[in-house]
Amino acid sequence: NGERTNEMPKGETLRVAIEHCTRAYLRVPDSVRLIVAQGAHAWRALGGPQPLDEWRGYLSPEPAHVSPEGLLTTADDPEERAVPVLATLHISDLNWRPKMDLPTRKDFLKVGRILEGTWPWGWPRINNANEISDETLFRWFEQAAMAEFLVIDTEYDRDTKALSLLGVAVPEENNPVSVMQLHWWRPFTSPGRRSLFVDLLMDLVGKLPTVFQNVLADMPVLRRACGLTWESFKHIEDTMQAHAVLWCELPHDLEFQASMDSRYPKTKHLYGVDMERYNAGDLMDTVCAWQARLDDFSRDPQSRKVYDTQMLLLPHLDRSMEVGIAVDQDKVPPAIEKYRERAVAGERMAHAYCGWPINLRSDDQLKVVLYEQEGMPVQKHPESKQPTTNADAIALLRQQFYPLDPREDENITPAYVQQRIEQGAHPLLEAHVLHAHADHVLGHYLLPLVKES
């Protein structure tokens, strides 16, 4: 519209502007051997898969195609050259995502290794236990017994927990990771081959420490399919548990750990497309993740002590999930009724204050009342930068009217809320907390205890 402004355009306007500037003004010199795409806009402009956070720390599966003049072109151009593209956050993103400082540093450390040709490593051979001879299978397990540790990963039906693919891997000096897989249910998978594989695996886990990424997910599957129990293993390690102790502020899933520590290309996007390579990728990434956690523990022995203590609890947690926790069913209905009454009380208080039946579960309605009608300072989500009324935002707003009690979660009742309002707390904010707390207890704790008829 001709107006000068510092406001960033949005939506289609932003996409078209970025594409125009990239195509018209970006020049890639002949000497460039790697492009580092900093931030979502650069990653999108260079054709990177979305979203950026799922590819941060990895090379794009499709390199940038550059014409002899240095302009971005298409792969159909016979004179184009391919330049790999590395995804990372923009440096300015760290102002509002400070916890991503370490991952971003590790992203940039890969630049030198990419230029040297030492990262990422190529795929190791994937051995298929369904197709090789008994002699070859025996030889693999004999050689694996000399490794430092073993990694196990299972693929299974999320509903029935039925095993479909069992993968094992060991680190090797000359061949960085050696992978062996068995398709559990296939027309050509004989019961004899499954039995032999399980016998060899049972022997191996009794000799080597075994590493999992979330052993509590794999153990029930292995127990049901293979008869493996906690007592079958010489020692169990868990990369997820280790990462949670060492880097509590970061995500602990394997994909995130691999984005920082894996020496291999990204494989998580292969789920449902190529399950053999997907499973092998999980094995390879778990090997790398555990080696990185061992390095972390060598510099932080106190965290290792905490981790070792927590690992002692896992068999008990597994058992509690398998058999369940005893519940006094007679006490559940009264508790449900009590918290339903609290939720209704919160709604009535909010309706009385607003003068209309506001929906306390509606973020949009709360934003209108709190920020537009009440004029409270707008709270923004730390990542999206958009106005929000999430739990953290409500807590900050409540604090401005009356100090919070750090122990209040133990007893958020209508009487407690009424007392706070009389002392100066904001009625709508307190009503929201009363309703939200009761709704949370009902949905997460009480209603799941009711037996289905």
N, C-alpha and C positions, 0 to 999 in steps of 0.2 A: 504493500500500500504506500510505499515511498517513505514511510517513517523510519528514522534511525533509532535503533534500540540495541541494547546489550542482551536482550532476552534471547535464549536459544530457541530456534524454531522446533516444532514437534511433529510427530507423525510422518505423514507422507512428504510434507515440506522439508523436513530434516533429511529424510532418506534421499530425496532428489538432490538436495544441496550437497550432501556428502558425495554422492555419485558424480555429480557435475565437477566438483572441485578435484576429486581424485582422478577422473579421466582427463580433465583439462590441464591441471597444473602439476600433478605428481610426476616427477622424473626419477627413474631408477638408474643410476650410473652403471656402466658395465662392470665396475669393480665390486658391486654389491653382491654378496653371496648368501645373504640372509636378511630377511625383513622381520623386525620385531614389531608386532602389532600391539601397541599400547592402548588398551581400553576397548570398550564395546564398539565405538564408532569406527575405529581403525580396523578392527577385526571384521566387522560387517562389510566395510568398503572393500576389503581384500578377499571377500567371498568365504570367510570362515563359517563353519557350522555354528548354529545358535543353540543355546546361549553361550556367551563367552566363558562363564564360570565353569561350564562342563568341559571346556577345552583349555583353560588356563594351564600353562606349563607344558603344553604339547605343540607339536607341529601340525599345521593344517593338513588334512588328507589330500588336499588339492593345492599345489604351489601356486604362487602368483605367476601369471604369464606376461612376459615383458617383451615389447617390440624392440627392434634395433634402435629406435629413437628413445627408448626408455619409458614408453607409455605402457599402461596396463592394456592387455589385449586378450584375445581368446586363445584357447588351446588349439584351435583350428589353423592359426597362423603358422605357415611353414617356417618362418624366420624367427618365431618367438623363442625366448629362453625361459626356463622354469627356475624360479627363485623360491626356496622354502620360506614359510611364514610361521613364526613362533608367537603363540598367544600369551599375553600377560595383562595384568591390570595396568591402567594408567597410573603414573606416579602420584598424581593428585588424588586418586581414589583412596590412597592410604590416609588422607586427612580424615576421612569418615569411616574407614575400615582399617584401623591401625593394627588389628590382629592379623591382617594379611601381609604384614611387613616381611616376616620370615619366608612365607611361600613366594613372595615376589622376588626376594633376594635370590632364592634358589632358582627361580625362573631365569634370571639374568646370568647366573653362574653357568647355565647350560649353553650360553652363546659361544663361549670359547670351545666347548666340547663339540658343538655342532660344526663349527668351522674347522676343527681338527679332524672331524669325521669319526669321533669316538662316541657320539650319542646321536640318536638312540641306537642300541644294539639291534641286530637282526633277530628274526625269530629262530628259536632253537628247534630241533627236531621234535615232533610230537609222536611218541610211540603209541600205537593202538594195540592194546592187549587182546582185543577181539580177533586180530588178524595174524599176530606173530606166533611162532612156535613156542612150545613149552620150554625148550632149551633157551631161547632168546629171553623169555620172560624170567626164567630162573637167573640168567646172567645179569639182567637189569637189577633185580633185587639184591643180588650178591654185591654188585658194584655200589648200589645205593647205600648199603650198610656201612660203607667206609666214609660217608659224608658227615658233615658237621651236624646237620639236622634235616628233618623231613617236613614237607608241607603237604597238607591234605585239603582238598576243596571238593564239595559236592554240589551237583545240580539236581534239584528235586521239585516235585509238584508242591506249590506253596500251600495248597489246601489239604492234600492227603499226606504230604511228607514222603511220598514214594520216590525212592532214588532213581534217577535216570542216567546220570553220568558221574563216575567217580574218578577224580584226578589226583595224582600224587607227583611230587617233584622234589629233587634235591639239588643243592648248589654243587657245582663241580669246578675244579681249578681251570681246566682247559675248555670245557664246554659249560659256560656260566650256569645254565639251568638244564637239567635233564627231566623231561616230562613223560609220564606214563598214564594212560587213560583207559578206563573200561566202561563201555556202554552196558549198563546193567540189564536193560530189557531191549533186546534186539532179536529178530528171528535167528540170527547166526550166533547168538551168545548162549552157549550151552551151559547147563547147570554145573558141569564139571569145570569149565573155565572160570566161572564165578567162584566156585569153591576153592580152586587153586589160587586165584588172585587174593581171596580173603585170607587163606592160610599164610601166604607169603607176606601180606600186609600185616597180619596179626604178629608174625615173627619180627617184622621190621620195627613196628611201633614199640615193641618191647626192648629194642636195642638203641634206638635213637630218640632224642627229644623231638617232639612233633609240634609244629607251629600251625595255628589256625588263624583266620581272620573271623572272629566271633565264633568261638567254639560252642557256645550255647545254641547256635543255630545248626551246626553240623552234627553235634553229638547225638541228638535224638534220631537223626536220619541214619547215622552209622550204626547205632544200637539196634534199630529196627531191621536194617537190611543185612548187616554184617555180624551182628552180635558183639561189636566192640563196646566196651564200657570204660569208665574212667580208670579202672584197675588194670585194663589191658595195656596202658601206655606207661613207658618208662618215665616220661615227663611231658607236660603240656605247656605250651606258650601260646599267647594270644596277642596279635599285633594291635587289635582294636583296644584291648584293655591297657596295653603298654602305652599306646598313643594317648589315651585318655588321662593317664597319670602324668605323662611328660608334657603334654600340650593341651591342657584342659580347655583352653579357650577356642581351640580349632575343631573343625569337624573330624570325626574319627573313622569314617567309612573308608574302605579300601581305595575307592576312586580318588579321594582327596589325598591320602597318603602316597598313592602312586604318582600323583601329579607333582609331588615334591621329590620322591625318592626312587622311583622306578627308572631302570636303565632301558626300558623297552617302550615302543610306541603305545599309544592309547588303544585299549581293547574293550572298554565297557560298552561302547556303542555297537558291539557285535552281538549283544544279547538278542536272541530270537532270530538272528541272521546266520551266524556260524557258531554253534554252541561249542564245538571242539576248540576253536581258537579263543572263544570267550573264556572257557574254563582254563585253558592253558595260560591265558593272559592273567587270570586271577592267581594262578599258581606262581607265575613269574613275578608278578607284582608283590605277592606276599613274601617271597624270598627276599626281594629288595627291601621291602618295608621292615622285615625283621632284622636284616643286617643293619639298617639305619637306626632301628631302636636299640640294638646292642651298642652301637656307637654312642647314641644319646646316653644310655645307662652308664657307659664307661666314664662319662663326664659328670654324671649325677647319681652317685651310688645311693643317696638317700631315697630318690624316687624309685630305684630298683627295689629297695626294701618295702616300700609302700605297695608296689606292684606285686611282689611275691606274696605279700600278706593277702591282697585282694584275690589272687588266683586260688588261694586255699578255699575261698568261699564258693567258687563256681560249681563244684559238684553238688553242693547243698542247694544252690539256686536251681540247678538243673533238676534235681529231685523234686523241689517244690513246684516247678512248672509241670513236671510229669504227673505227679499224683495230686496236685492242687493243695490248697490251704483250707483246713477245716473252718467252716463258718457256722455260727449259731443262727440257723434260718429263722428262728422265732424273733430274733432281734432286728432282722432286716426290714420288715414292713413298717414298724414304728419309726425307724430311722429315716426311711424314705418319706414317710408322711411329714416328719419334722422338717426335713430340708425342702420339701415341696411348699410347706407353709412359709418358710423363710424366703423362698424365691418369689412367692406371691406377695409377701409383705414388701419386698423390694420394689416390685412392679407397682403396687398401690401407692407407695411413697412417691415414686417417680411420676405417676399419673397425677397425683394430687399437686405436686410442685409445678409441673408443666401445664396442667389444665387440659391435657389431652392425652390419649393412650399411647404414649411414646413406646416404641419397641426397643428395649434395652439391649437387644442383641444386634441392633442395626447400627453399624459404624456410621453410615451416612446421616441417620437421624440424630445421633449423638453429636456429630461434628456440627450440624446446623445449630443445635441448641447451645452447645458449649462454646463454640468459637464465633458464631454469628450473632446469636441472640444474647448470650451471657458475656461475650467479649473477652473470654479467657485467652491467654497467650496460646497460639497454635503450636501444638506439639507435632513434630515431624518424625517419620520413621527414619532411623539412622542410615538405612540402605536406599530405600526408594525416594527419600526426601519429600514424600507426600504427607499431607496431614493425616494423623491417625488418632484413634482413641483406644489403642491397645493397652494392656495392663500397665506397662511402664509409663505411658502417657497419663493414664488416670492417676497413678501414684504420684507423679510429679505435680499434677494439678491439685490433688488433695493436700499435698504438703504445703501448698501456698495458703490454704485456708486454716488448717489446724495440723499440728505435728502428728506424724504417724507413729503407731505403736508397732515395733518390729515383731511383737509376738501375737498380733491380732488375729492371724490366721487360725489360731487355736480356738477362737471364740467370737466369730462374727455373727452376732445375733441381732434381731430387731432392737432389743434394749440397748445393746452396745452402740449401734448406729445412731439411735435416738439421742443417747448421751453425748456423742460426738457432735451432733447437729446443734444441740443446746449450748455446746461450748464453742461454737463458731464454725464448725465444718460445713461444707456446702451440701445441701440436701440431695441434689441430684447425683452428685459424685458418690455420696455415701449409699444412696439407694442402689446405684449401679453396682457397687462393691458387694453389697448384701446379696443381690440377685445373682451376680456372676459367681460368687463363691459357692452359694447353694447349688447353682446349676452345674458347676464343676464337680462338686462332691457327688451329686446324683449321677451324672453321666459317666464319670470315671471310676467310681468306687461302689456305689450302692446298687444302681439298676443292673449292672452286669452280674450281681450276685443272685438275682432272682431266677429261680429255676424255670426253664421253659416248660409249659404245660403240654 
